[in-house]
Amino acid sequence: MIHVDRDTFERLVADALAGIPRRFRDAIRNVAITVEDEPSRALLAEMGIRPPGSLLGLYQGTPLPSRSWDYGNMLPDRILLFQGPHERESDDQDDLVAAIGETLIHEIGHYFGLSEEEIEEIEERYWRGEAE
């Protein structure tokens, strides 16, 4: 377990974002990445996650393939990153950046409307250092 202050965590989020596949970074539009301490009990209950399970991140928005021709003038989609669960699952700062990166890939995958299998394949390549 590692603990960092919020400013450091947000800097590590930027570092992790720079390390995800370029095709993701270059194609995301109108998405806000927000850091929160912990997921709320209500959110965990809504998602059916029971302790000791944890939620590292969450995509909130309309995936690109689900948008109709008249989609526009909307608030940004959001990717929530939860600092506490990331810290508890990381041994050091490098591990923390890698975990944040994997969570970003997963949640951005939802933005693109990718299946869980497609997202897992991209995550595997990320862990092998094959980010495009």
N, C-alpha and C positions, 0 to 999 in steps of 0.2 A: 504494500500500500504506500502511496505517495500522496503528499498534500502540497498544493501550490495555491498562491493567492489568485484572485479572479483575473487580474491583469496578466499574470503569467499564463494562466490557462487559456485566455483569449489569444495570446501570442502563439501558444502551441497549436491552437485551432488554425490560425493563419498558416503556420508551418505545415500542419497536416494537410490543409487544403492545397497547398503548393505541391504536395507529394502525391496527390491522387491522379488517376489517369487524365491526361491532357484533354481527351475528348469530352470528359465530364466537365472539367473546369471551363472549357471554351464554349460549351453549349448551354450552361445554366443561365437563365434570365429571370429577373424579378423574384429572387429567392433570398429571404433574410435568414441568416444563421444566428440563432439566439442561444445564449448559454443561461441555464438555470441551475440552481444548486441540486435539487432533487425533483423527481416527478411527484406530483401530488398523489395523495391516497385515492382521490376520486379518479384520476387518470389511470392509475394502476388497476383499480377496480373495474373501470370501464373497459380496459384492455384484457381483463381476466388474468392479470399477473399477480401472483401471491408471493409473499416473502418466503424464502430468501431470493426469489427471482428479482432481476433488476432490469430496468429499462435504461439503455444508454442514450437513445435518441429517438426522435419521432418526426416524421414528415407530416405537415399539415397543409393541405392544398388540394388542387385538382391536377392529377397527373396529365402530362402533355397529351397522351392519346385520347383522353376523355374530354378534351376541350372541343367545343363546337366552334364554328366559323365566327360566331359573334362574341366569343370570349374576349374580354378586354376591360380596361379601366377597373381593374381589380387590385385589391391590396396584394402585396407580395405573398407568395407561398412562404411557409416557414419551416425551417429545420431546427428543432429544439435539440440541444446537446445538454446532457445532465452531467455536471461536473463530479458530483459525489460518487456515483457508480463507476465512472471512468477511473477516478483516483483509487477506489477500493480494488479495482481489478488490474491495476498497474503496479509494477515493482519499482520502476524508475522513470525518469523523464522521457527517455527514448521509447520505452514501452507505452507510456501515456500518449505520445504523438502517434504511434502506430495504431493504438486502440481508437483514438479520435479519428484517424484517417479511415479506418475500417467502418466506423459508424457513419462518417460522411458519405462514403461510397454507398453504403446500404440505403441511407435515406435519400440521396440523390438518385439512386436507382429507382426508388419509388416515384420520384418526380418524373422520371422518364417513362414510367409505366412498365418497367422490367419485371419479370417474374422472379420469385425467390430463387429459383435455380439459376437464372441468368446473373442475378446479383451475387450469389455464392461463387459462381465461376470467376467473376471479376474480383471478388475478395480474395480468392485463392491466388490469382495472378498477382494481386497487390502484395500478399504475404510472401510470395516467392520473389518479390522485387521486380516483377515484370510489368509495372505500371506503364501505360502508354502515354 
